[in-house]
Amino acid sequence: MSELTRLTIAEARDRLRAGDITSAELTDAYLNAIESANDAINAYVTVTADTARRMASQSDERLGRGEGGALEGIPLGIKDLFGTQDFHTQACSHILDGFKPRYESTVTGNLWADGAVMLGKLNMDEFAMGSSNETSHYGPVTNPWRARGDNKALVPGGSSGGSAAAVAAHLCAGATATDTGGSIRQPAAFTGTVGVKPTYGRCSRWGIVAFASSLDQAGPITRDVRDSAILLKSMASSDPKDTTSVDLPVPDYEAAIGQSVKGMKIGIPKEYRMDGMPGEIESLWQKGIAWLKDAGAEIVDISLPHTRYALPAYYIVAPAEASSNLARYDGVRYGLREPGGDIVDMYEKTRAAGFGAEVKRRILIGTYVLSSGYYDAYYLRAQKVRTLIKRDFETVFSDGIDTILTPATPSAAFGIADQDMAADPVKMYLNDIFTVTVNMAGLPGIAVPAGLDDGGLPLGLQLIGKPFEEETLFRTAHVIEQAAGRFEAEKWW
């Protein structure tokens, strides 16, 4: 990888403003890296090279005039869930073949307004449904990390696997991602990157292909905590086009980096010590506790009693909302259309051919739990559990806890086409066991690299914060990052 692609967003920003480098040079370095690596990594499903060079040239003109936004000239990758006007936006699904929207998502519009450069669209699990990036119509993404002494291809996590892999392999300076049940934080943990799931309502959902509307939230994946703070500042905004967008000013998140955590109360939930949890995950958790304690934070044992119901409740609520949201894909106005004897036959054949196995599974589950006779028994009960989960967090935070520290994932990255996972979808779903509570409660969470497992693969810790207090997460995550050090995959691609 070139010297330029090793720069963090903060470093590149400062050098661009100083005139040491140009955006054209930086963009070309990333485009060259993508060209040489993407066949091996499969992080990008489309590369917008001409547009990237044009945007970079415009950034250089603005920088030359002493102007420019917060991300002026910074090349980014965009998850294929974000609508990008006149460019490939298919949620990595066959059913959206050829779809190029006539609109721009609010989040990407914010990034372009701040001067960012679009390198292309990133691979992901189809409609963001998956924990390994193996459900994409464009094939699986390969994790840039490999276990020590082993050439076996590993998953990057999901659904934002393309975003995480691209950042880890230095194929973009940072990437947009989305998180419905852990789809930012889990792939970040698997790839040694930083992933932030903001408070529900902090980033607009307008123009983002919907999976589960009450859970989806956009956020950044970057190489370090400072970069995540910079990128979230540009992504976040109030948006009248999204009724769930919250009308609150967006803080200067970067200003929180380096602030002391002395006197902060860090909650350690007993319910996150799961049966059969690997010893290395527990050991990493204890290291994180020790680092924060050494930095002056107070460690407090807490209880979140309804945590054990979060995963089953999530896998009722999310598929139910997906079943409703995906009903619009019928082959009539856009995307794939399979010929049929009549309109109903066309609907059925289009949806059968267009959706992958995992998406079909979740539509079936969602349709079932919303059906007459089962709505009260499943969906309504799951929503009641969701309320109890949210109340658990409210109780803990009202008792003076500032943030909560937990593992990010129950293991390091596993192999592509892992037979145990393929044979039992529930095992795949268990990858979200530490992350779904955050979405169910609408809270902010961050995954930060904290160490390596016995095979040399990255492991992450998660911090959970109060609503709209992402600054506290950045402040605390930076302490962990400084104590743990930086981790990079050894280049093989």
Number of C-alpha atoms within 10 A of each C-alpha: 15 12 8 18 23 17 16 20 25 20 12 25 19 13 15 22 18 13 14 9 16 22 29 21 15 24 28 19 20 24 23 15 18 24 11 14 21 19 13 14 22 21 35 28 22 15 20 17 17 11 14 24 22 14 25 27 19 19 27 24 15 16 21 15 9 11 12 20 16 16 24 27 33 31 32 29 30 25 32 33 30 29 29 26 16 12 20 24 27 26 30 26 24 20 26 21 18 14 17 17 18 10 13 18 19 25 27 22 19 17 25 20 15 19 25 28 29 29 30 27 31 31 36 40 32 30 25 32 27 27 26 33 30 26 25 25 21 19 17 24 36 27 32 28 27 25 19 11 8 8 10 12 19 23 29 38 35 35 34 38 37 34 37 45 34 33 26 28 28 26 31 33 29 29 30 29 31 30 28 26 34 33 35 34 37 38 34 37 32 33 33 32 32 33 37 33 34 30 24 25 27 28 28 26 25 20 21 24 21 23 25 23 16 17 22 26 29 29 26 30 35 30 30 23 30 23 22 26 26 20 27 28 20 24 23 23 21 19 19 12 12 15 13 18 19 18 13 11 10 16 16 13 22 20 14 19 19 15 14 15 21 13 13 20 22 25 24 21 18 14 15 19 15 13 6 7 13 12 11 17 24 17 13 20 22 13 18 26 21 16 18 23 18 14 18 15 20 18 19 13 12 16 16 21 14 18 22 15 15 24 20 15 22 24 19 22 25 25 27 26 21 23 24 17 16 18 10 10 19 23 21 14 9 15 19 21 21 18 14 13 7 8 13 11 12 18 18 16 17 23 21 14 13 24 21 18 12 18 23 16 15 20 22 15 20 22 19 19 21 22 14 9 10 13 16 14 11 18 24 17 15 21 17 11 20 23 14 20 22 20 15 17 24 16 13 19 17 10 11 13 23 23 21 24 24 27 26 31 27 23 20 28 26 20 16 21 15 12 9 10 17 12 11 10 13 11 12 16 16 17 25 24 21 25 30 25 27 27 26 26 22 22 22 23 30 33 34 29 29 27 26 18 16 11 12 15 23 26 30 33 26 29 24 27 26 22 17 19 19 26 19 22 28 28 22 28 29 22 21 23 20 13 17 17 10 14 20 16 18 11 10 10 11
